[in-house]
């Protein structure tokens, strides 16, 4: 991405950069460093499945922080994906076919937190009023964002 795009992402720019370098695999100059890191991430609660978080942590300070922080993380990820979409043809390690995946519609009756795809943050489509969220999977997904 151009430097001005990265500058607009603030601290999320570093996360996006790590995600992209990881997606490059051995082509990345950072590959030797990434190869030394553990392949399994620490089992941090914000990486858990939503049902597990509720089952094991509801009523705790950790649960409260996850509920409060995940929407902001989703918003940062959505800003990163918006920048990537503007330059999708150049993001070959995220989008090998030159096309970013579509955003995922959030059902109208959903509060954005019950299906694991909204987690409290979604973008409104100004024309239709529909709400959308970003994919969780893939080198560009929210899971990769959290792991970076």
Secondary structure, 3 states (H helix, E strand, C coil): CCHHHHHHCCCHHHHHHHHHHHHHHHHCCCHHHHHHCCCCCCCCHHHCCHHHHHHHHCCCHHHHHHHHHHHHHHHHHHHHHHHHHHCHHHCCCCCCCCCCCCCEEECCCCCCCCCCCCCCCCEECCCCCCEEECCCCCCCCHHHHHHC
